[in-house]
Amino acid sequence: MTEEYIQVSTTTEKKEDAEKIARALVERRLAACTQIVGPIESTYWWKGNVERAEEWLCTIKSSRSLYAQVEREISRLHPYQTPQIIATPIVCGSEDYLKWLSDELAQE
């Protein structure tokens, strides 16, 4: 397969926000699948202080060619001032799963 697949992650404070982002990305075919896990505990620096928060993690399956659109959509819907939006490459996967992923994404 020539497509470069990615897994994008973001976190939200509320499960409802995670669900809204997941649904929008899948409906627009920017993601073939978004999984929501949580609650999780995050510890991080914010404005000079160490903070702790309970969050929901979204794991988004997409392609590198759609990343800019995925980032814009998450930013548009996300309530955080500076949301985590990071992508990592999917370096291997079952042929059937990657074909399914490709079939479900928007074609450019």
C-alpha positions in Angstrom: 0.0 0.0 0.0 1.3 3.4 -0.9 -0.8 5.4 1.6 0.9 6.6 4.7 -1.3 5.9 7.7 -1.2 7.8 11.0 -2.6 7.6 14.5 -3.5 11.0 15.9 -4.2 11.5 19.6 -5.9 14.2 21.5 -7.3 14.5 25.1 -10.4 16.2 26.4 -11.7 17.0 29.8 -15.2 15.7 29.2 -16.3 12.5 27.5 -18.9 14.4 25.6 -16.2 16.6 23.9 -14.3 13.4 22.9 -17.5 11.9 21.5 -18.2 15.1 19.5 -14.7 15.1 18.0 -14.8 11.4 17.2 -18.2 11.6 15.5 -17.2 14.7 13.4 -14.0 13.2 12.2 -15.6 9.9 11.2 -18.6 11.5 9.6 -16.4 13.8 7.5 -14.3 10.7 6.6 -11.2 12.3 8.1 -10.9 9.2 10.3 -11.9 5.6 9.6 -12.1 5.0 13.4 -11.7 6.9 16.6 -11.4 5.1 19.9 -12.2 6.9 23.2 -10.5 5.6 26.3 -10.9 6.9 29.8 -10.8 8.4 32.1 -7.1 8.7 32.2 -4.9 10.8 34.5 -2.6 13.4 33.0 0.1 15.3 34.8 1.6 18.3 32.9 3.1 21.8 33.0 0.6 24.6 32.4 1.4 28.3 32.9 4.3 27.6 35.2 2.5 25.0 37.4 2.4 21.3 37.5 -1.3 20.3 36.9 -3.2 17.1 37.2 -6.4 16.4 35.3 -8.7 13.5 34.5 -9.1 13.3 30.7 -10.5 11.2 27.9 -8.1 10.0 25.2 -9.1 9.9 21.5 -7.0 7.7 19.3 -7.8 8.6 15.6 -6.9 6.4 12.6 -6.3 8.4 9.5 -3.8 9.1 6.7 -0.9 11.6 6.5 -2.5 13.3 3.6 -5.6 14.2 5.8 -3.6 15.3 8.8 -4.0 19.1 8.2 -7.8 18.7 7.9 -7.9 16.4 11.0 -5.9 19.0 13.0 -8.2 21.9 11.9 -11.3 19.9 12.8 -10.0 19.0 16.2 -8.9 22.6 16.9 -12.4 23.9 15.7 -14.2 21.6 18.1 -11.8 21.4 21.0 -12.5 23.5 24.2 -8.8 23.6 25.3 -6.7 26.7 24.6 -3.8 24.4 23.5 -5.1 20.9 22.8 -2.8 18.0 22.4 -2.9 17.1 18.7 0.0 14.7 17.8 0.4 12.1 15.1 2.5 9.1 14.9 3.0 6.9 11.9 1.5 3.5 11.6 4.5 1.5 10.4 2.9 -1.9 10.0 -0.6 -3.3 10.1 -2.6 -6.2 8.8 -3.3 -5.9 5.1 -7.0 -6.3 5.6 -7.2 -3.6 8.3 -5.1 -1.1 6.3 -7.3 -1.7 3.2 -10.4 -1.1 5.3 -8.8 2.0 6.7 -8.1 3.3 3.2 -11.5 2.5 2.0 -13.2 4.5 4.7 -11.2 7.7 4.4 -11.9 10.7 2.2 -10.2 10.4 -1.1 -8.2 13.5 -2.2 
